Amino acid sequence: MKRIKDVGAGISLSIAVLFLILIMHVMTTNADTFQIFRPGPGLNDGTDDGSINAGKDTFFYRCEEEKYYGADYDIIGRPRSTCNPCNDKGYIQFNISTLPDNVARVYLGVTHFSHTDHCYSNCIADFYFYPVLEPWGEISLPSFPPSEGAAVYGPINIAFPNNFGNKEYNITEVYRQWKSGSIPNNGLVIYSPDGDCNNAATQFSIGSSDNPDVTMRPYLKVIPVGADPTPPTVTSTNPANNATKININSSITATFSESMDATTITTNTFILNNGSTNIDGTVSYSGTTATFTPSSPLVVSTTYTAMITTGVTDEAGNTITSDYTWGFTTPFIVPYVSPKIIVDGNVSESAWDIATDVNKTVIGTTNNNTKFGVLWDTTYLYVGMKVLDDTLYNDSAYVHEDDSVEIYIDGDHNHGTTYDSYDRQFIKGWFDSALFEQHGKSTGVTRLAAHFWWV
């Protein structure tokens, strides 16, 4: 957005500065915690240096068009193209002379344009930030791009379609190098080194300092050393600790007490395991919530442990004080079987998996080992039990006082505390020929046989 008249420029400048102040107040809860440095439009005449009223950003080498884009509303970086000259590189520079030297963290904040309409090739690529080692200007198209240093941030994986919105990228180390003078501050260049034919390719497309929407403009979030001494904590998780019957397609989330450094929240610091094996998945972060998404459904009837390690930090670099762990269990799901199971007292069919422990003690102490498995088909529900007990009894008039297996069925799944017409309680005593049911309702139970293995 070029300035046409001084009067208009003055109005534009006052609005930009006012808006900047408002944004800083909106984004910070403590004025001493961090500083937002968001340059507004400059003159776009070659004098802009990235200071607060002279935003400096552009992109060059857009296809065959020989022009610069220093006054455009966006900054674009693309992958390297192997079939045409569409090799955009996005440049951005901030004048940091008025910003603190001693910093805990510095973030480059940008707002991405969505890319959801079409992409024909090069639709996924890894983007990087490279320090620019030579001066450049917004209004001239160099014959050769300015020299670059090694990447200081990345990879940022961008796949079509996408709609990232506002993102903040940790550029603390290169900021410190600029401040120390170990590399010159000529800003950053953004693009993907991945090579393929660019045809409506994926891109790193963000708002520029000339964008009329102030919230679209790039900014630096600067957090001085000592500004935030409080370590972050995990305030909630989903699933909650010790939760049961968790859907096997669930993602796992942890919410923190404050904004975190997203670059520290990875599969190395957010871990899910089933006791012996770490679960493959991806990790994302938004707001104050980290999400672990398993690569495949979880296993039924399994206990999982999730962990946030001390490798995660808040935006000021503070770590959590200790690893945070919590656990949950997936539901037991009854497998379908075909052909039908032969109920003959043996559980030799390959479909059986009698491996689920019966480990809840209601009263007394446990002196046996019991496992069960369940199957179903279109007609029957099959229950197989295996009980290991070194002392077996069958000498009472009441079957529940002998060694026996009891099976409760809540037919309408209403979790009622009293029996209704859908509920059944079956008891099969060791060495008994008869089957007991609480109210004599055994219709439909053709046969129930149980073997007790004893040692």
C-alpha positions as CSV (number, residue, x, y, z in Angstrom):
1,M,0.0,0.0,0.0
2,K,2.0,3.0,-1.3
3,R,1.6,6.5,0.2
4,I,0.2,8.9,-2.4
5,K,0.0,12.1,-0.3
6,D,1.6,13.1,2.9
7,V,-1.8,13.9,4.4
8,G,-3.1,10.4,3.7
9,A,0.2,9.0,4.9
10,G,-0.2,10.8,8.2
11,I,-3.7,9.4,8.7
12,S,-2.5,5.9,7.7
13,L,0.4,6.1,10.2
14,S,-1.7,7.2,13.1
15,I,-4.2,4.5,12.5
16,A,-1.4,1.9,12.3
17,V,0.2,3.0,15.5
18,L,-3.1,3.1,17.3
19,F,-3.9,-0.3,16.2
20,L,-0.6,-1.6,17.2
21,I,-1.1,-0.3,20.7
22,L,-4.5,-1.9,20.9
23,I,-3.2,-5.3,19.7
24,M,-0.5,-5.3,22.3
25,H,-3.0,-4.7,25.1
26,V,-5.2,-7.4,23.7
27,M,-2.4,-10.0,23.4
28,T,-0.7,-9.5,26.8
29,T,-2.0,-10.0,30.3
30,N,1.2,-8.5,31.8
31,A,2.8,-5.6,30.0
32,D,6.2,-6.8,31.3
33,T,5.8,-10.4,29.9
34,F,6.4,-9.8,26.2
35,Q,6.5,-7.1,23.6
36,I,4.9,-7.2,20.2
37,F,6.8,-5.5,17.4
38,R,4.6,-5.2,14.3
39,P,5.7,-2.8,11.6
40,G,3.2,-1.1,9.4
41,P,3.3,0.1,5.8
42,G,6.4,2.0,4.7
43,L,7.0,4.3,1.7
44,N,7.9,1.3,-0.6
45,D,10.5,3.5,-2.3
46,G,13.7,1.7,-1.2
47,T,14.1,3.4,2.1
48,D,12.0,1.1,4.3
49,D,14.2,-0.7,6.9
50,G,11.8,-2.8,8.9
51,S,11.2,-0.3,11.6
52,I,7.8,0.3,13.2
53,N,6.6,2.7,10.4
54,A,8.6,1.2,7.6
55,G,7.8,-2.5,7.1
56,K,10.1,-4.3,4.8
57,D,9.1,-7.5,3.0
58,T,8.6,-8.7,-0.5
59,F,8.8,-11.8,-2.8
60,F,10.8,-12.2,-6.0
61,Y,11.2,-14.5,-8.9
62,R,7.5,-15.1,-9.5
63,C,7.3,-17.2,-12.7
64,E,8.3,-15.2,-15.7
65,E,7.2,-11.8,-14.5
66,E,10.1,-9.4,-14.0
67,K,8.9,-7.3,-11.1
68,Y,9.1,-7.0,-7.4
69,Y,6.2,-7.4,-5.0
70,G,7.3,-5.1,-2.1
71,A,3.9,-3.3,-2.0
72,D,1.8,-6.4,-2.2
73,Y,-0.5,-7.5,0.6
74,D,1.2,-10.9,0.9
75,I,4.6,-12.6,1.1
76,I,5.0,-15.9,-0.8
77,G,7.6,-18.7,-0.8
78,R,7.3,-21.8,-3.0
79,P,9.1,-25.0,-3.6
80,R,11.8,-25.1,-6.2
81,S,10.2,-25.8,-9.6
82,T,11.7,-28.2,-12.1
83,C,9.4,-27.3,-15.0
84,N,9.0,-23.5,-15.0
85,P,10.5,-20.3,-13.4
86,C,7.9,-20.1,-10.6
87,N,10.4,-20.1,-7.8
88,D,9.1,-17.5,-5.4
89,K,11.2,-16.6,-2.4
90,G,9.6,-14.6,0.4
91,Y,11.8,-12.0,2.2
92,I,11.2,-10.2,5.5
93,Q,13.3,-8.0,7.7
94,F,12.8,-6.3,11.0
95,N,14.8,-3.4,12.4
96,I,15.6,-4.7,15.9
97,S,17.7,-1.9,17.1
98,T,15.1,-0.8,19.7
99,L,14.4,-4.3,20.9
100,P,16.0,-6.0,23.9
101,D,19.4,-7.7,23.6
102,N,18.9,-10.2,26.4
103,V,15.9,-12.4,25.5
104,A,14.4,-15.7,26.7
105,R,12.5,-16.3,23.4
106,V,11.7,-14.5,20.2
107,Y,8.9,-15.6,17.8
108,L,8.2,-14.6,14.3
109,G,4.4,-14.3,14.2
110,V,2.6,-14.6,10.8
111,T,-0.9,-15.2,9.5
112,H,-1.1,-17.7,6.7
113,F,-3.6,-17.4,3.8
114,S,-5.6,-20.5,3.4
115,H,-4.9,-22.7,0.4
116,T,-8.0,-24.8,-0.2
117,D,-9.1,-24.3,-3.9
118,H,-6.7,-26.4,-6.0
119,C,-3.2,-27.9,-6.3
120,Y,-2.0,-29.9,-9.3
121,S,1.6,-30.8,-8.4
122,N,4.2,-30.1,-5.6
123,C,1.2,-30.3,-3.2
124,I,3.3,-31.1,-0.1
125,A,6.7,-29.6,0.8
126,D,8.9,-28.7,3.7
127,F,9.6,-25.0,4.1
128,Y,12.6,-23.3,5.9
129,F,13.7,-19.9,7.1
130,Y,17.2,-19.0,6.0
131,P,19.2,-15.9,7.2
132,V,19.9,-13.4,4.3
133,L,23.6,-12.5,4.3
134,E,23.5,-9.6,1.9
135,P,21.4,-6.4,1.7
136,W,18.3,-6.4,-0.5
137,G,15.6,-3.9,-1.4
138,E,11.8,-4.1,-1.9
139,I,11.8,-2.2,-5.2
140,S,14.4,-3.9,-7.3
141,L,14.6,-7.4,-8.8
142,P,18.1,-8.8,-8.3
143,S,19.7,-10.7,-11.2
144,F,20.7,-13.2,-8.6
145,P,19.2,-13.8,-5.1
146,P,21.1,-12.5,-2.1
147,S,23.3,-15.1,-0.5
148,E,21.8,-17.2,2.3
149,G,23.1,-19.0,5.4
150,A,22.1,-22.4,6.6
151,A,18.4,-22.8,7.6
152,V,17.6,-21.5,11.1
153,Y,14.1,-22.9,11.3
154,G,12.3,-25.8,9.8
155,P,11.0,-28.0,8.4
156,I,7.5,-26.5,8.3
157,N,5.5,-29.2,6.5
158,I,2.8,-27.7,4.4
159,A,0.4,-29.9,2.5
160,F,-2.6,-29.0,0.4
161,P,-5.3,-28.2,1.5
162,N,-4.4,-26.1,4.5
163,N,-5.7,-23.2,6.6
164,F,-3.1,-22.6,9.4
165,G,-4.2,-19.1,10.4
166,N,-1.9,-17.4,12.9
167,K,1.4,-19.2,13.7
168,E,4.4,-18.2,15.7
169,Y,7.8,-19.6,14.9
170,N,10.7,-19.6,17.3
171,I,13.6,-17.6,15.8
172,T,15.4,-16.9,19.1
173,E,18.8,-18.2,18.0
174,V,19.0,-16.1,14.8
175,Y,17.7,-13.1,16.7
176,R,20.6,-13.4,19.2
177,Q,23.0,-13.8,16.3
178,W,21.7,-10.6,14.7
179,K,22.0,-8.8,18.1
180,S,25.5,-10.1,18.6
181,G,26.6,-9.2,15.1
182,S,27.8,-12.7,14.4
183,I,25.6,-12.6,11.2
184,P,24.3,-9.4,9.6
185,N,20.6,-8.6,10.1
186,N,19.3,-8.7,6.6
187,G,16.3,-10.6,7.6
188,L,15.0,-14.0,6.5
189,V,14.1,-15.6,3.2
190,I,11.4,-18.3,3.2
191,Y,10.9,-21.1,0.7
192,S,11.1,-24.8,0.2
193,P,14.2,-26.5,-1.3
194,D,12.0,-29.5,-2.4
195,G,12.0,-29.8,-6.1
196,D,9.2,-30.8,-8.5
197,C,7.0,-29.1,-11.1
198,N,5.1,-26.1,-9.5
199,N,1.6,-26.1,-10.8
200,A,-0.7,-24.3,-8.3
201,A,1.8,-25.8,-5.8
202,T,1.6,-25.6,-2.1
203,Q,3.1,-22.4,-0.7
204,F,4.1,-20.4,2.4
205,S,1.8,-17.5,1.9
206,I,1.4,-14.9,4.7
207,G,0.2,-11.3,5.1
208,S,2.7,-8.6,4.6
209,S,3.4,-5.3,6.4
210,D,1.4,-3.5,3.6
211,N,-1.7,-5.6,4.3
212,P,-4.6,-3.2,5.2
213,D,-5.8,-5.7,7.8
214,V,-3.4,-5.0,10.7
215,T,-3.9,-8.5,12.2
216,M,-2.4,-10.0,9.0
217,R,0.9,-8.2,9.3
218,P,4.0,-10.1,10.5
219,Y,5.4,-9.3,14.0
220,L,8.1,-10.3,16.5
221,K,7.0,-11.4,19.9
222,V,10.0,-10.6,22.2
223,I,10.2,-12.1,25.7
224,P,13.0,-10.7,27.8
225,V,15.0,-12.9,30.2
226,G,13.3,-13.1,33.6
227,A,10.0,-11.7,32.3
228,D,8.2,-15.0,33.2
229,P,9.8,-17.1,35.9
230,T,6.7,-19.3,36.5
231,P,7.0,-22.9,35.2
232,P,4.0,-24.2,33.2
233,T,1.7,-27.0,34.4
234,V,-0.7,-29.4,32.8
235,T,-4.1,-28.3,33.9
236,S,-6.3,-31.0,32.3
237,T,-6.2,-34.0,30.0
238,N,-8.6,-35.8,27.7
239,P,-9.1,-38.6,28.5
240,A,-8.9,-37.9,32.2
241,N,-6.6,-40.0,34.4
242,N,-7.9,-43.5,34.9
243,A,-10.7,-43.0,32.5
244,T,-12.2,-46.2,31.0
245,K,-14.1,-47.2,27.9
246,I,-12.2,-44.7,25.8
247,N,-13.0,-44.8,22.1
248,I,-10.2,-46.5,20.1
249,N,-10.3,-43.7,17.5
250,S,-9.7,-41.0,20.1
251,S,-6.9,-38.4,20.1
252,I,-5.2,-37.6,23.4
253,T,-4.9,-34.0,24.6
254,A,-3.1,-32.1,27.3
255,T,-4.0,-28.5,28.2
256,F,-1.4,-26.2,29.8
257,S,-1.6,-23.4,32.2
258,E,-0.2,-20.9,29.6
259,S,1.0,-20.6,26.1
260,M,3.8,-23.0,25.2
261,D,6.6,-23.0,22.8
262,A,5.1,-25.1,20.0
263,T,8.5,-26.2,18.7
264,T,9.1,-28.2,22.0
265,I,5.9,-30.2,21.7
266,T,6.7,-33.1,19.6
267,T,6.5,-36.9,19.5
268,N,9.6,-36.9,21.7
269,T,7.9,-34.9,24.4
270,F,4.3,-36.1,24.1
271,I,4.5,-39.8,24.3
272,L,1.8,-42.5,24.3
273,N,2.5,-46.2,25.2
274,N,0.7,-49.3,26.1
275,G,3.1,-50.4,28.7
276,S,5.9,-51.8,26.5
277,T,5.6,-50.1,23.2
278,N,5.4,-46.4,22.2
279,I,2.5,-45.7,19.9
280,D,3.1,-44.1,16.5
281,G,1.3,-40.8,15.9
282,T,1.5,-37.1,15.2
283,V,1.5,-34.2,17.6
284,S,0.0,-30.8,17.1
285,Y,-0.4,-27.7,19.3
286,S,-3.0,-24.9,19.2
287,G,-3.9,-22.3,21.8
288,T,-2.8,-23.9,25.0
289,T,-3.6,-27.5,24.1
290,A,-1.3,-30.2,22.7
291,T,-2.9,-33.1,20.8
292,F,-1.5,-36.6,20.1
293,T,-3.2,-38.3,17.2
294,P,-2.4,-42.1,16.9
295,S,-1.5,-43.3,13.4
296,S,-4.0,-46.1,13.7
297,P,-6.8,-47.0,16.1
298,L,-5.9,-48.0,19.6
299,V,-6.3,-51.6,20.7
300,V,-9.5,-52.6,22.6
301,S,-9.3,-53.6,26.2
302,T,-5.9,-52.1,26.7
303,T,-4.4,-49.7,29.3
304,Y,-2.4,-46.8,27.8
305,T,-0.1,-44.3,29.5
306,A,0.4,-40.8,28.2
307,M,3.3,-38.6,29.1
308,I,4.3,-35.0,28.8
309,T,8.1,-34.8,29.4
310,T,10.2,-32.0,30.9
311,G,11.3,-31.3,27.3
312,V,8.3,-29.0,26.8
313,T,8.7,-25.3,27.6
314,D,6.5,-22.2,27.8
315,E,7.2,-19.2,25.6
316,A,9.8,-17.9,28.1
317,G,11.7,-21.2,28.1
318,N,10.5,-22.5,31.5
319,T,10.1,-26.3,31.6
320,I,7.4,-28.2,33.5
321,T,9.0,-29.3,36.8
322,S,8.6,-33.1,36.2
323,D,7.2,-35.5,33.7
324,Y,3.4,-35.5,33.7
325,T,1.8,-38.9,33.2
326,W,-1.8,-40.2,33.1
327,G,-3.5,-43.4,32.1
328,F,-6.7,-44.6,30.5
329,T,-8.3,-47.9,29.2
330,T,-10.0,-48.7,26.0
331,P,-13.3,-50.6,26.0
332,F,-13.7,-54.3,25.7
333,I,-15.3,-55.0,22.3
334,V,-16.9,-58.4,21.5
335,P,-15.6,-59.9,18.2
336,Y,-17.9,-61.4,15.7
337,V,-17.4,-65.1,14.8
338,S,-18.4,-67.2,11.9
339,P,-19.1,-70.1,11.7
340,K,-20.9,-70.7,15.0
341,I,-19.0,-71.8,18.1
342,I,-19.6,-75.4,19.2
343,V,-20.5,-75.3,22.9
344,D,-19.0,-78.5,24.2
345,G,-17.0,-77.4,27.2
346,N,-13.9,-76.9,25.1
347,V,-12.6,-73.6,23.9
348,S,-10.3,-74.8,21.2
349,E,-11.7,-72.8,18.3
350,S,-9.1,-70.3,16.9
351,A,-11.5,-67.4,17.4
352,W,-11.3,-67.6,21.1
353,D,-9.0,-65.2,22.9
354,I,-9.5,-65.9,26.6
355,A,-7.0,-63.4,27.9
356,T,-9.0,-60.6,29.7
357,D,-8.3,-60.7,33.4
358,V,-11.1,-60.7,36.0
359,N,-9.3,-58.7,38.6
360,K,-11.8,-56.8,40.6
361,T,-12.1,-58.0,44.2
362,V,-15.5,-57.3,45.7
363,I,-14.9,-58.8,49.1
364,G,-12.3,-61.0,50.7
365,T,-9.0,-61.9,49.1
366,T,-8.3,-63.4,45.7
367,N,-6.9,-67.0,45.7
368,N,-7.4,-67.8,42.0
369,N,-6.6,-66.6,38.6
370,T,-9.5,-65.9,36.2
371,K,-9.6,-64.9,32.5
372,F,-12.4,-64.7,30.1
373,G,-13.2,-64.1,26.4
374,V,-16.5,-63.2,24.6
375,L,-17.6,-63.8,21.0
376,W,-20.9,-63.3,19.2
377,D,-22.7,-64.3,16.0
378,T,-26.2,-63.5,14.6
379,T,-27.8,-65.9,17.1
380,Y,-25.7,-66.3,20.2
381,L,-23.4,-64.6,22.7
382,Y,-20.6,-66.9,23.7
383,V,-18.6,-66.5,27.0
384,G,-15.5,-68.6,27.7
385,M,-13.9,-68.7,31.1
386,K,-10.6,-70.1,32.4
387,V,-10.2,-70.3,36.2
388,L,-7.0,-71.5,37.9
389,D,-7.7,-72.5,41.5
390,D,-5.8,-75.0,43.6
391,T,-8.8,-75.8,45.9
392,L,-12.2,-76.5,44.5
393,Y,-15.4,-76.8,46.5
394,N,-18.9,-78.1,45.7
395,D,-20.5,-78.9,49.0
396,S,-23.1,-76.2,49.6
397,A,-26.8,-76.1,48.9
398,Y,-26.3,-72.6,47.5
399,V,-24.4,-72.5,44.2
400,H,-22.9,-69.1,45.0
401,E,-21.2,-70.5,48.0
402,D,-19.3,-73.1,45.9
403,D,-16.7,-72.5,43.4
404,S,-18.6,-71.1,40.5
405,V,-18.6,-68.7,37.6
406,E,-21.2,-65.9,37.6
407,I,-22.2,-64.0,34.5
408,Y,-24.3,-60.8,34.6
409,I,-26.0,-59.5,31.5
410,D,-27.5,-56.1,31.3
411,G,-29.7,-56.6,28.3
412,D,-30.8,-53.1,27.7
413,H,-27.6,-51.5,29.0
414,N,-29.3,-49.1,31.3
415,H,-26.9,-49.6,34.2
416,G,-29.8,-50.1,36.6
417,T,-29.2,-50.8,40.3
418,T,-32.1,-53.2,40.4
419,Y,-33.0,-56.2,38.2
420,D,-35.5,-55.6,35.3
421,S,-36.9,-57.9,32.7
422,Y,-33.8,-57.5,30.5
423,D,-31.3,-58.5,33.2
424,R,-29.9,-62.0,33.8
425,Q,-27.6,-63.5,36.4
426,F,-26.3,-66.9,35.4
427,I,-24.2,-69.0,37.8
428,K,-22.5,-72.3,36.8
429,G,-21.1,-74.1,39.8
430,W,-18.1,-76.4,39.5
431,F,-19.2,-79.9,38.8
432,D,-22.9,-78.9,38.7
433,S,-25.1,-80.1,35.9
434,A,-27.7,-77.4,36.3
435,L,-27.5,-73.8,35.4
436,F,-28.7,-71.3,38.0
437,E,-30.4,-68.0,37.0
438,Q,-31.5,-65.4,39.6
439,H,-35.1,-65.5,38.6
440,G,-35.2,-68.8,36.7
441,K,-35.0,-67.0,33.3
442,S,-32.9,-69.3,31.3
443,T,-34.9,-69.2,28.1
444,G,-32.6,-69.0,25.1
445,V,-29.6,-70.4,26.9
446,T,-29.2,-73.7,25.1
447,R,-26.2,-74.9,27.0
448,L,-23.5,-73.5,29.2
449,A,-20.5,-75.6,30.0
450,A,-17.4,-74.5,31.9
451,H,-14.1,-76.2,32.4
452,F,-12.0,-75.4,35.5
453,W,-8.3,-76.0,35.2
454,W,-6.8,-76.6,38.6
455,V,-3.2,-76.8,39.8
